[in-house]
């Protein structure tokens, strides 16, 4: 889900595989787009503006750290539980953190 925010270019084929993997875990293209729009600016700031420059993978811990800065306690609490629910959807061999 967070591939667009790592310091690596991915091929169109890779994006198709990511979308397929997420779909296998009950995450639709519409939901992917909605989540990426919500987390986009905070994830960009988290990875690039802080000079973190992660190029391999970003996961649940990373998105929670990024969103903690964006949201008030109440909104972050809501985001946290939505993110956990998404991570728990994992049905494939991936680890829960990989859904994000």
C-alpha positions in Angstrom: 0.0 0.0 0.0 2.9 2.4 0.8 5.1 1.7 -2.2 4.4 5.1 -3.7 6.1 6.7 -0.7 9.4 4.8 -0.7 12.5 6.1 -2.5 12.3 3.5 -5.3 10.7 3.4 -8.7 8.4 0.4 -9.3 7.3 -0.9 -12.6 3.7 -1.0 -13.8 3.9 -4.8 -13.4 4.9 -4.5 -9.8 2.0 -2.1 -9.1 -0.4 -4.7 -10.7 1.0 -7.4 -8.4 0.7 -5.1 -5.3 -3.0 -4.4 -6.2 -3.6 -8.1 -6.7 -2.0 -9.0 -3.4 -4.1 -6.3 -1.6 -7.2 -7.5 -3.3 -6.5 -11.0 -2.1 -6.6 -9.5 1.4 -9.9 -7.7 0.8 -8.6 -4.3 -0.1 -10.2 -2.9 -3.2 -8.6 -0.5 -5.7 -11.0 2.2 -4.5 -9.9 1.7 -0.9 -6.2 1.7 -1.9 -6.7 5.1 -3.7 -8.6 6.5 -0.7 -6.0 5.5 1.8 -3.1 6.6 -0.3 -4.8 10.0 -0.7 -5.3 10.3 3.1 -1.7 9.3 4.0 0.1 10.8 1.0 1.4 14.1 2.3 2.2 12.8 5.8 4.1 9.8 4.3 6.0 12.0 1.9 7.0 14.2 4.8 7.9 11.2 7.0 10.1 9.6 4.4 11.6 12.5 2.5 11.4 15.7 4.4 12.9 14.1 7.5 15.7 12.6 5.3 14.8 9.1 6.3 14.8 8.1 2.6 13.6 4.5 3.1 13.9 2.8 -0.3 12.9 -0.8 0.6 9.6 -0.8 2.5 7.3 1.2 4.7 4.7 -0.5 6.9 2.2 -0.1 9.6 4.6 1.4 12.1 5.7 4.0 9.6 2.3 5.1 8.6 1.2 5.4 12.3 4.3 7.5 13.0 3.5 9.8 10.0 -0.2 10.1 10.9 0.5 10.9 14.5 1.9 14.2 13.5 -1.1 15.0 11.2 -4.0 14.2 13.5 -5.4 15.2 16.9 -5.5 12.5 19.5 -9.2 11.7 18.6 -8.6 11.6 14.9 -5.4 9.6 15.3 -7.2 7.1 17.5 -9.8 6.6 14.7 -7.0 6.2 12.1 -5.1 3.8 14.4 -8.0 1.4 14.7 -8.8 1.6 11.0 -5.2 0.8 10.2 -5.2 -2.1 12.6 -8.4 -3.5 11.0 -6.8 -3.3 7.6 -3.6 -5.1 8.8 -5.8 -7.8 10.3 -7.3 -8.6 6.9 -4.2 -10.4 5.9 -5.1 -13.7 4.4 -2.0 -14.4 2.3 1.5 -15.5 3.4 2.5 -11.9 4.0 2.9 -10.5 7.5 0.2 -8.1 8.8 2.5 -5.1 8.5 2.8 -5.7 4.7 -0.8 -4.7 4.1 0.4 -1.2 4.7 
